[in-house]
Amino acid sequence: MKWFVILAFVLIIGSLASAMLFLVRDRGTTKNVARALTFRVGFSVALFLLILLGHWMGWVQTTGLPIQP
């Protein structure tokens, strides 16, 4: 599960970097920036749903913060 989260973060950062590259190189005249940002949002939502599914299936354990008296 940890590797899926790391891969998702790499994809999110890579998509954000490609959007910045398209914005600088194309000056926003093409739809590449919007497409790259759409992929970033999709990867972020997919990561969130994967974490929720992992918690529901028991693959991710919550530890919480210890309460000290």
C-alpha positions as CSV (number, residue, x, y, z in Angstrom):
1,M,0.0,0.0,0.0
2,K,2.9,2.3,0.8
3,W,4.3,1.9,-2.7
4,F,0.9,2.8,-4.3
5,V,0.8,6.0,-2.3
6,I,4.4,6.9,-3.2
7,L,3.6,6.2,-6.9
8,A,0.5,8.4,-6.7
9,F,2.5,11.3,-5.2
10,V,5.1,11.0,-7.9
11,L,2.4,11.1,-10.6
12,I,0.7,14.1,-8.9
13,I,4.0,16.0,-8.7
14,G,4.9,15.0,-12.3
15,S,1.6,16.2,-13.6
16,L,2.0,19.5,-11.8
17,A,5.5,19.9,-13.2
18,S,4.3,19.1,-16.7
19,A,1.5,21.7,-16.4
20,M,4.1,24.3,-15.3
21,L,6.3,23.3,-18.3
22,F,3.4,23.7,-20.7
23,L,2.4,27.0,-19.2
24,V,6.0,28.4,-19.6
25,R,6.7,26.9,-23.0
26,D,3.3,27.4,-24.7
27,R,2.3,30.5,-22.8
28,G,-1.1,28.8,-22.1
29,T,-2.2,28.9,-25.8
30,T,-2.9,25.2,-26.0
31,K,-5.1,23.0,-23.8
32,N,-2.1,21.0,-22.5
33,V,-2.0,22.9,-19.2
34,A,-5.7,22.2,-18.5
35,R,-5.2,18.6,-19.4
36,A,-2.2,18.2,-17.1
37,L,-4.0,19.9,-14.3
38,T,-7.1,17.6,-14.9
39,F,-4.8,14.6,-14.6
40,R,-3.4,16.0,-11.4
41,V,-6.9,16.4,-9.9
42,G,-7.8,12.9,-11.0
43,F,-4.7,11.4,-9.5
44,S,-5.4,13.2,-6.2
45,V,-9.0,12.0,-6.1
46,A,-7.8,8.5,-6.9
47,L,-5.3,8.6,-4.1
48,F,-7.9,9.8,-1.7
49,L,-10.3,7.0,-2.7
50,L,-7.4,4.4,-2.5
51,I,-6.6,5.5,1.0
52,L,-10.3,5.3,2.0
53,L,-10.6,1.8,0.4
54,G,-7.4,0.7,2.1
55,H,-8.7,1.8,5.5
56,W,-12.0,0.1,4.9
57,M,-10.3,-3.2,3.8
58,G,-7.9,-3.0,6.7
59,W,-4.8,-2.5,4.6
60,V,-4.1,0.9,6.4
61,Q,-4.2,1.0,10.1
62,T,-5.0,4.2,12.0
63,T,-2.9,4.9,15.0
64,G,-4.2,8.2,16.1
65,L,-2.5,10.4,18.7
66,P,-1.9,9.0,22.2
67,I,-3.9,10.7,24.9
68,Q,-1.7,11.5,27.9
69,P,-3.4,12.3,31.2
